[in-house]
Amino acid sequence: MSSESASTTTGFDDIPDPVIDTARLAAWMDEQELPGASAPIEAKFLSGGTQNEIFLITRGEHRAVVRIPPVGAPADRDKGIIREWRITEALEGTDVPHTPAIAACTDPSVLGRTFYLMGFVDGWSPMQYHHAWPAPFDTDLEARKGLAYQLAEGIALLSKVDWRARGLADLGRPDGFHERQVDRWTRFFERIKGRELDGIDTATEWLRNHRPLDYIPGIMHGDYQFANVMYEHGAPAKLAALVDWEMGTVGDPKLDLAWMVMNWPEDTLSKAQTAGGYADLYAMPSRDAMIEHYASVSGRQVDDLDYYLVLAKWKMAIVLEQGFQRAGDDVKLQSFGPIVPKLMREAADLAESTEYDK
């Protein structure tokens, strides 16, 4: 690392934040003829985990963000970064709120891993506020509803993007998407299985025997929720960007809708039902209102949403079970323990009670 590499602290004693070589990054940016030529770079670590690290880059008056796998991430994570980049680049010129695409680099001699550079978004993330909202959404309950409607609108707009025209025809495998879901995730569960889950057989069998009313492939985020969007400052609520495309693909966009609303409270004016979780859903629109707004903007029918809700709860339970099985001393992953059986039981209960029968 050069002496100009970014370095801060994580907040954990004696554990420094990750760093990047700003001298090499500057040289590469100059080769790409990016703004700020010859100016020094200041880099600040923003966040990171096992799959990605994110750095704020300041060069003169220009700001950008680097997204890069950590040194110890599996080699195939480099392919994942390019996958994210392709989606980000494909959204340029659409009405989907997104981070501007600047450039990508697959040369490991620059920063050691494949990375991409995206525009800085001047906004805020719900993850900055644990079970709370910034002003005026903390007290203006009518304005707060706009946060939810904007959330629904984000994926509704995403579902309308012409993915073939945007060069994403080879991004995923949209053909047979639903036929593959059960077999793929059942095999995954068997690999990580450490306990029996009540209801998994019921939900799995129901999914094998049902399909949506229609299937119109489109770009899907894959983990769509308040945690993965940013908003512009101030009111009225307006999305600034959809972020974190790690699970992005071409598949069925209505699974994003189900993912978003599967844990939405039945009564958003109930303090008991809206308690817990990282986002305060008190006084938000009803789930039906969210679904209706999505349908209105996207133009897609939602009469088969129960199918997607069963699939979403079943899949989420399996995904979280992997985290729980490898939790060790990780308190966050340990917390998935009671959540997983609840989700799987809910998937089974809905499968047994729904009138949807296609």
KAZI-V841930 format. One record per residue. N is the residue number from 1. SS is DSSP state (a for helix, b for strand, c for the rest). D_CENTER is the distance of its C-alpha to the mean C-alpha in whole Angstrom. Layout:
BEGIN
<<N & SS & D_CENTER> <N & SS & D_CENTER>>
END
This chain:
BEGIN
<<1 & c & 31> <2 & c & 33> <3 & c & 34> <4 & c & 32> <5 & c & 29> <6 & c & 26> <7 & c & 27> <8 & c & 26> <9 & b & 26> <10 & c & 23> <11 & c & 25> <12 & c & 26> <13 & c & 30> <14 & c & 31> <15 & c & 27> <16 & b & 27> <17 & c & 23> <18 & c & 22> <19 & c & 24> <20 & c & 24> <21 & c & 28> <22 & a & 28> <23 & a & 31> <24 & a & 30> <25 & a & 27> <26 & a & 29> <27 & a & 32> <28 & a & 29> <29 & a & 28> <30 & a & 31> <31 & a & 32> <32 & c & 29> <33 & c & 31> <34 & c & 28> <35 & c & 29> <36 & c & 31> <37 & c & 33> <38 & c & 35> <39 & c & 34> <40 & c & 32> <41 & c & 29> <42 & b & 27> <43 & b & 24> <44 & b & 22> <45 & b & 20> <46 & b & 17> <47 & b & 15> <48 & b & 14> <49 & c & 14> <50 & c & 15> <51 & c & 13> <52 & c & 13> <53 & b & 15> <54 & b & 15> <55 & b & 18> <56 & b & 19> <57 & b & 22> <58 & b & 25> <59 & b & 28> <60 & c & 31> <61 & c & 29> <62 & b & 26> <63 & b & 23> <64 & b & 20> <65 & b & 17> <66 & b & 17> <67 & b & 14> <68 & b & 16> <69 & c & 16> <70 & c & 19> <71 & c & 22> <72 & c & 22> <73 & c & 19> <74 & c & 20> <75 & c & 21> <76 & c & 19> <77 & a & 16> <78 & a & 18> <79 & a & 17> <80 & a & 14> <81 & a & 14> <82 & a & 16> <83 & a & 14> <84 & a & 11> <85 & a & 14> <86 & a & 15> <87 & a & 13> <88 & a & 13> <89 & a & 17> <90 & a & 17> <91 & c & 15> <92 & c & 18> <93 & c & 21> <94 & c & 19> <95 & c & 18> <96 & c & 15> <97 & c & 14> <98 & b & 12> <99 & c & 14> <100 & c & 17> <101 & b & 17> <102 & b & 20> <103 & b & 21> <104 & b & 20> <105 & b & 22> <106 & c & 23> <107 & c & 26> <108 & a & 26> <109 & a & 29> <110 & a & 27> <111 & a & 25> <112 & c & 25> <113 & c & 22> <114 & c & 20> <115 & b & 18> <116 & b & 17> <117 & b & 18> <118 & b & 16> <119 & b & 18> <120 & c & 18> <121 & c & 16> <122 & c & 19> <123 & c & 17> <124 & b & 15> <125 & b & 12> <126 & a & 13> <127 & a & 12> <128 & a & 16> <129 & c & 17> <130 & c & 18> <131 & c & 18> <132 & c & 20> <133 & c & 20> <134 & c & 21> <135 & c & 24> <136 & c & 25> <137 & c & 23> <138 & c & 24> <139 & c & 27> <140 & c & 27> <141 & a & 26> <142 & a & 26> <143 & a & 24> <144 & a & 21> <145 & a & 21> <146 & a & 20> <147 & a & 17> <148 & a & 16> <149 & a & 17> <150 & a & 15> <151 & a & 12> <152 & a & 14> <153 & a & 15> <154 & a & 12> <155 & a & 11> <156 & a & 15> <157 & a & 16> <158 & a & 13> <159 & a & 15> <160 & c & 18> <161 & c & 18> <162 & c & 20> <163 & c & 18> <164 & c & 22> <165 & c & 23> <166 & c & 20> <167 & c & 21> <168 & c & 18> <169 & c & 21> <170 & c & 21> <171 & c & 17> <172 & c & 17> <173 & c & 19> <174 & c & 19> <175 & c & 23> <176 & c & 23> <177 & a & 19> <178 & a & 20> <179 & a & 23> <180 & a & 21> <181 & a & 19> <182 & a & 21> <183 & a & 23> <184 & a & 20> <185 & a & 19> <186 & a & 22> <187 & a & 23> <188 & a & 20> <189 & a & 21> <190 & a & 25> <191 & a & 24> <192 & a & 23> <193 & c & 25> <194 & c & 27> <195 & c & 28> <196 & c & 28> <197 & c & 26> <198 & c & 28> <199 & c & 27> <200 & a & 25> <201 & a & 28> <202 & a & 28> <203 & a & 24> <204 & a & 25> <205 & a & 28> <206 & a & 27> <207 & a & 24> <208 & a & 26> <209 & c & 29> <210 & c & 26> <211 & c & 25> <212 & c & 23> <213 & c & 26> <214 & c & 24> <215 & c & 22> <216 & c & 21> <217 & b & 18> <218 & b & 16> <219 & b & 13> <220 & b & 10> <221 & c & 6> <222 & c & 6> <223 & c & 4> <224 & c & 5> <225 & c & 7> <226 & a & 9> <227 & a & 7> <228 & a & 5> <229 & b & 8> <230 & b & 11> <231 & b & 15> <232 & c & 18> <233 & c & 21> <234 & c & 23> <235 & c & 24> <236 & c & 23> <237 & c & 19> <238 & c & 18> <239 & b & 14> <240 & b & 15> <241 & b & 11> <242 & b & 8> <243 & c & 6> <244 & c & 5> <245 & c & 6> <246 & c & 7> <247 & c & 7> <248 & c & 8> <249 & b & 11> <250 & b & 14> <251 & b & 15> <252 & b & 15> <253 & c & 13> <254 & a & 15> <255 & a & 13> <256 & a & 10> <257 & a & 12> <258 & a & 14> <259 & a & 10> <260 & a & 10> <261 & a & 14> <262 & c & 15> <263 & c & 16> <264 & c & 17> <265 & c & 20> <266 & c & 23> <267 & c & 25> <268 & c & 23> <269 & c & 27> <270 & c & 27> <271 & a & 27> <272 & a & 27> <273 & a & 24> <274 & a & 22> <275 & c & 22> <276 & c & 20> <277 & c & 16> <278 & c & 15> <279 & c & 15> <280 & c & 18> <281 & c & 19> <282 & c & 22> <283 & c & 24> <284 & c & 21> <285 & c & 21> <286 & c & 22> <287 & a & 20> <288 & a & 22> <289 & a & 22> <290 & a & 18> <291 & a & 19> <292 & a & 22> <293 & a & 20> <294 & a & 18> <295 & a & 21> <296 & a & 23> <297 & a & 20> <298 & a & 19> <299 & c & 23> <300 & c & 21> <301 & c & 23> <302 & c & 22> <303 & c & 25> <304 & c & 23> <305 & a & 20> <306 & a & 22> <307 & a & 21> <308 & a & 17> <309 & a & 17> <310 & a & 20> <311 & a & 17> <312 & a & 14> <313 & a & 16> <314 & a & 18> <315 & a & 15> <316 & a & 13> <317 & a & 16> <318 & a & 17> <319 & a & 14> <320 & a & 15> <321 & a & 18> <322 & a & 18> <323 & a & 17> <324 & a & 20> <325 & a & 22> <326 & c & 21> <327 & c & 21> <328 & c & 25> <329 & c & 25> <330 & c & 21> <331 & a & 22> <332 & a & 18> <333 & a & 18> <334 & a & 21> <335 & c & 20> <336 & a & 18> <337 & a & 22> <338 & a & 23> <339 & a & 19> <340 & a & 19> <341 & a & 23> <342 & a & 22> <343 & a & 19> <344 & a & 21> <345 & a & 24> <346 & a & 22> <347 & a & 21> <348 & a & 25> <349 & a & 27> <350 & a & 25> <351 & a & 26> <352 & a & 29> <353 & a & 30> <354 & c & 28> <355 & c & 30> <356 & c & 28> <357 & c & 30> <358 & c & 29>>
END
